[in-house]
Amino acid sequence: MASENSLLIPTDQLDIGMFVRLELSWFSHSFSKNSFKIVNAQQIKEIQALNIDHIRIIVDKTEPEVLAKLNGTLQKSTQKEEPNTVIDANVVMVYDDIAEAKKERFEKLVKQREEIARHEQKFVNASTVIKDIDKNIFSRPKETVAEASKLIDSIAQVFSESDDAFMLLIRYQQAGGEDVYFHTLNVAFVAMMLANELKCNSEQLKIIGLAALFHDLGKVNVPANILKKTTPLTRPERAVLELHTYHGEQIGRKANLDKGVLSVIANHHEFMDGTGYPNRLKGEHLNRLTRIITIANEYDNLCNHVNINLSLTPHEALALMFSSRRSQFDPVILATLVKCLGIYPPGTIVRLSDGSIGLVVNVNTGKSLRPQILVYDPDLRPEDVIILDLANESDELRITEGIRPAMLPTEILHYLNPRKRLSYFMDSKAKSRKSSLESR
């Protein structure tokens, strides 16, 4: 890129720690990206096998000590020079192998994008179920609870069919006013993931799911100007909002919801240290299922604040809950949340050990430190974006830090398109499954 400070060096002077840009077709080499930091000797060998005389390094992204070792032997390139791409007979087979490997990788990327699109559609279908629940709970309570139960059964099936469940960041462009439905789904997915990891039985998993879908039912009796207010609530407004737990329990009782579900609805804003509401209950008075919903609800509220300017990144939300608010939550459940989501949950912008910037889009609950990452690559169009699965990459390629969106250049933000509002979807690697998520 013209704005980057770059040098053109002989390939025999490559070293670990250099950030290189391959000025070749993506299909003519074996690497995931055209631009990356060299992290091992094998990568140097693979570059040298490409039979090019020189390669461009990006000075600002190369380790300072590596630049110092060059000791002024390199000359700064002021114009774009084409690398020597003449291939002799001895390396034709190498290029054939590379092309085949790249073809397989490209086909895999296409399948990944198609799979993500299917998940996003299933998420939209599930949100439609939530809308129907809110709309029909008063006129058709029995049928509405039955419909909610079918949705929860389909989510629970994810965990019963596979141990390889994952949480996917949904990049669907949600319409205004639908945040409430997506919040409900987020809480359901996170809470049921926690319940499954904590070895809750099928009955408890069902209660958790239904309680998540109905936990904010009482907000129907709270004025919209209070629910949508982005400045701090007054004391009277806060008192009205806190009544939603009472209203929700009463509505749920009329709909003949299970007693376990009603208990969670009534107490999902109570905290272990007694600082919650409405009754300032302490931990010994809160059952395990309520504690699970409380953590899932608080996590999503922090990530999706009513005032989007106050929303935290997933990484920041977990850090806040674990550091300064730890006394409010069940320690075992909170630790389980961190274990399931990893230090860098879906929606977090990260820097990789090779210097790349990316957006975490998928975390395997069993491999939370090796998620799938949508990588910024200026050599590829956003619609052709690469999704790196760290579980399938060398251990040397890893996440080194989380990054606040505001710290990134505009072009990277537009490319990655991190959402102000985060939505999640749970699924597994199970191939054949019919569910209400798919049939609606």
N, C-alpha and C positions, 0 to 999 in steps of 0.2 A: 504494500500500500504506500502511496506517495508520502503520507505523513509520517511513516515509520522510518527510524534511523536504522539502516541496514548495511550489511557488508557482504561482499561476494568473496567466498574463500574457497581454496582447493579442498576437495572432498577428503584428501589425506590428512587434513588438519582438523577434522571434526573431533569434537570432544563431548563428553557427557556434561550436561548443563547448558549446552547451546540450544537456543530456540531457532528452529529452521523453518524455512518456507520452501516447499518443493514446487518449482515452477514447471510442473508437468501435469498432464491429464490425471484426474483422480483414479482412472482405471489403469494407469501405467505403473502404479506402485502398490505395495501391500498394506500401507498404513491406513488407519481409520480416517485421518485428516491430512490435508496438505500442509498444515502448519502445526507444529508441536515442539515440545521441549524433549531433547534426547535424554533418556534416563538410564540407558544401559548400553553396553558394548555391542549387543546383538543388533540394535537399531542402526548403529554406525555401519556394521557389516552389510546390512540390508540396503542402506543408502548407497554405499560404495558399489554394491552389486548392480545398481541401476546404470552403471557405465556413464556417469556424467562427471565432467572434470571439475566443475565448481557448483557450489550451492550457496544460497542466500541465508544469512543468519540475521535475526532481528536483535539489534544491540540492546534495546531497552528491556527485552524479556530474557536475555541471556545472563547467566550467573556472573557477577562482577569478577570473581576470581578466575573464571574461565577466560574472560576477555583479557585479564592481566597477563595470563600465560601466553597469549598470542604475541605480546611484547612488540606491538607496532609493526608486525610483518604484513598485516592486512591493510589494504587501501580501501577507503570508503567509496562505494559505488554511487555515482551521481546520475547514472542513466541505467535503464533496464537492459540487462544483457541476457540473451537467450542462453540457457545452459546447453552444453553439448549432449545431444540425445542420440548420437550415432550408435547403432547397436551392431556389434560384430556377431559372427556365427556362433560363438561360444556362449552368448547370453540370450539367444532367441528363446531357448527353453525356459529360462528364468522368467521372461516376460510373458510367455504363454501361461505359466503357472500363476503369475500375479494376476493376469487378466481373468483367469478362471476363479481365483479366490475373490477378486473384487466383484465379479458377477454374482457369486453366492452371497457376498455381504450386501450388495445392492438389493437383491431379491429379498433378503431378510429384512432390510430396512423398509421395503415396500409393504411386507406383511405386517411389520410392527405398526406402521401408520394405519393400515386397514384395521388392525385389531383395536387400536386406540379409538378410531372412528366408531367402531361397533360398541365399544364400552361407553363412549360419550352418548350414543343414541340410547343405550340401556339406562344410562343415568337420567336422561330426559324423560324416558318412559316411567321410571320410578318416581320422578318428581311430579308427574301427572297423577300418579296414585296418591301422593301426599296432598295435592290440591283437592282431589275428590274427597279425601278423608276430612279435610277442614270444612269443605262445602256441605257434606252430607251427614256429619256427626249428629246434628240436631234432628234432621228430618228422617234419616234412616240409620239410626245408631247400630242396630244389629248387623245390617249388611255392611256398614262401614267398618266395624270392628273385624268382621270376617275378611274383608278386602285387605285390611292392614295386616292381619295374620298371614295371609297368602304372601304378601310382600316380605314379611319377616322370615317366613319359611324359605323363600327363595334366597335370601341373604345367608341364612343359616346353612343352607345347602352348600355354599361355597366352602365352609369349613369342614363339613362332613365328607366332602368328596375329595379333598386334597389338603395335604399339609403345607403345600406350596402356595399359600394365599398371598396376595399382594395388594397394596394400596396405590391407586393411580390418581395422579392429579388430573382433574377434568378441566380442559381449556375451552369448554363450550361457552359461547357468549350468552350469558343469561340476561333475560329481559328485566326491565325495571319492576320492582315489587315482588320478584320471585325469590329474593334472598332468604325469606323466611322458610320456604320449602327446602331450599338447598341446605340451610342450617340444620333443619330436622334430619335430612339424609346424612349430613356429615356426622352429627351426633350418633345416629344409629350405626353407621359404619365403624366409627372409632370405638364406640361402647361395645359393640358385638365382637370386634377384634380383641379388645381387652378381655372380655368375658371368656372368649375361646382360649386365649393365651393363659388365663387364670384357671383353666380346666373347669369352668362352670358346666353343669349338665344341660341337656337339651331343654328342660323346662325353664331353667334359669335364663338360658340364652333367649328363649321366647319372651320371657317377662322383660328382659333388658331391651330387646328390640321394640316391643310394643310401648314400653315406657318412654323410649327415645322418640318414637313417632308422636306420642301424645304429651310429651313433657311440657310443651308450651301452649297446650290447648286453651288454658285460661286467658291467654293474651287477647282472645276474641273480645273480652270485656274491658280491655284497656284502650283508651282513646288513641287513635293513630298518631296524633300530634305528640303524644308522650313516647310511643314506641319508636318513632322516627326522629326524635329530637337529637341533634348532634352536639348540642352544648350541654353542660352538666344539668341534671334534673334538680328542681327545687325539692325541698323536703316533702311538701304535699304530693308532688308528682312522683317522687320516689315511693311514697306510701301507697299510692294507687298502683304503681307497677308491681310492687311486692305482693299485692293481693292476687296476682295471676296464679300463684301456686294454689291458693285456696279455691279460686274459681275453677281451675283445671281439675282439681280433685272432685268438686261437686258435679261438673259436667261428666267426668269419667264415671262417677258413681251412678248417674242416671243412665249411662250407656252400658251399665253392668260390666265394667272393666274389672279384671282380676284384682284382688286386694293387694297383691304384690305390686302391680302396676300403679295402683292408686297411692301406695306409700311412697313410691319413687316420685310421682308427680308432685305430691305434697312437699317433699323434702329435697328436691334436686338443687336447691340453692343454700342448703345448710352445709356448714364446713366443720371439719374435725375439731377445730379449736373454739367453736362456738361463736364465730364472727359472722355467720351466715344469717339467712332469714327464711321463714317468718318467725320462727320460735327460738332462734339462737341455740339450737340443739348442739350437743357435743358428740364426739365420735361414738361413744358407747351406746348412744341412742339412734345411730344410723346404721342400717343394715348394709351388707356388702354391695348389693345391687345398686342402692342409692349412691354409694361412694363411687361406683364405676361411672354412672351417668353424670355425676357432678364433675368429675375430672374431664370426661369427654365434652361436656357442655362448656366448661370454662376454657378449655383449649380452643374450641372453635370460636367462642366469643372474643378471645384475645386476637385470633387471626382475622376474624371478620367483624370488627367493631362497627357499631352503627355509624360512627364517623370514620370513614375509610382512611382518613389521615392519621388516625390513632391506631390503625390495625398494625399488629406486629408481624414480622416474618415468622414462619413456623419455628425456625431455629430460636428466635428471640422469645417466642411464647413458651417453649419448653424450658429455656434457660430461666425465665422469670418464675415459672411455676416451681421449678426445682430449687432455685436459690432463695428468693425473698418471700415466696408464698408457700413454702413446703409444709409449714405447720397446718395449713388449711386442708391438706389432702392426705388420704391414706397412703403411707409411704410405699407399701408393696405395689399398690395399683399405679402410683405415679412412676415408680421404677419400671414397671411393666410397659407403661406408655412410652418411656424413653427407649426401652429395649425394642419395642415393636416399630416405632417410627425412626429410630436411629437418631444420631445427633443432628442430622440434616434431613428433615422430613420432606415429603413432596411439597413443592412450591418454593423451596429454598434455592437461592442463587449461590453457586459455589465456585471456588477456584480449584482446579486440579493440579497435581504435582508437576504436570508438564506445562503449566502456565495457562491452560485453557480455561474459559469461563463457560458455565452451563447452568441449566435449570433442572433440578431434581424433579422427575415426573413420575417415578415409580419406585417403591421400596418393597423388597421382599421381606416379609416379617421375620424370616429366619436368617436373612443376610442383610441386616439393616445398614451396615457400613458399606455395602456394595450395591447401591441402587442403580437405576437407569437414569441417564442424564442427557438432556437435550443440549447439544453443544453448539456454541457460537462459532461459526467458521465463515470468515468473510469471503472465502472462495466458493461458497455454496449459497444458493438462493434459500430463503427461509422455508419455502415449500419443499426443498430437498434436504432439509436439516437432518443431521446425523443424530441418532439416539445411541449413545454408548451404554452398554450393559457392563458395568464394572465387574460383575460376577464372572464375566467371560474374558476379562482383560487381565494383563499381568498385575501382580500385587504391587508392583512399583508405581502403577498408575492409580492414584488414590485422591480423595478429597483432602485438601489442606486447610480450607477455611470457608466460612459462610460470608456472603457479601450483601450489604444492604443495597436494594435497587437504586437508591439515590446516589450511590457512589459510582455508578456505571455511566459510561458515555451513552448518549441518546441512541446511537445506531445499534448498540448492543441490546439496550432495553427493547427497542422496536423489534429486533430480530427474535429475541427470546419471548417477548410479550408476556412477562410475568403478570398475573392477574391481581387486581386490587382485592377482588373477592376470590377466596379459594374454595374449591369444591373437590370432594374425593369420591372415589368409587372402589368398592372391594370386589375382587374376583380371584379366581385361581387358574391354574394351568389345565384344569379339567377340560377336555375337548368336547365331549358330548353331554350337553345338559339342556333340558327344557325347563324354563321357569317363567313365572309371571312377568319378570323383568323383560324377557324377550318376546313374550306373546302379546303384550299390550300394544 
